[in-house]
């Protein structure tokens, strides 16, 4: 199995503002990830 680039804590740090209504594009720029990666982290 491929090792994840992000730790579980980092994923939570990224997803909390998104769940609170943060804009996906802004979060992606801040963390240096693509929007597709953001939505894959949600699953």
C-alpha positions in Angstrom: 0.0 0.0 0.0 1.3 3.5 -0.9 2.3 5.7 2.0 0.2 8.8 2.3 1.9 12.1 1.8 -0.1 13.7 4.6 -0.4 12.6 8.2 -3.7 12.1 9.8 -3.3 15.3 11.8 -2.5 17.3 8.7 -5.5 16.0 6.9 -7.7 17.0 9.8 -6.1 20.5 9.8 -6.9 20.9 6.1 -10.5 19.6 6.3 -11.8 21.4 9.4 -11.9 24.9 7.7 -13.5 23.3 4.6 -16.2 21.7 6.8 -16.8 25.1 8.5 -17.6 26.7 5.1 -14.1 27.7 3.8 -13.7 28.0 0.1 -11.9 25.0 -1.5 -9.7 27.1 -3.8 -8.4 29.2 -1.0 -7.6 26.2 1.2 -5.8 24.5 -1.7 -3.6 27.5 -2.3 -2.8 27.9 1.4 -1.8 24.2 1.7 -0.3 23.7 -1.7 -2.6 21.0 -2.9 -4.9 20.6 -5.8 -8.7 20.7 -5.5 -8.9 17.0 -6.6 -6.6 16.1 -3.7 -8.8 18.0 -1.3 -11.9 16.1 -2.4 -9.9 12.8 -2.3 -8.9 13.5 1.3 -12.6 13.9 2.2 -13.4 10.3 1.3 
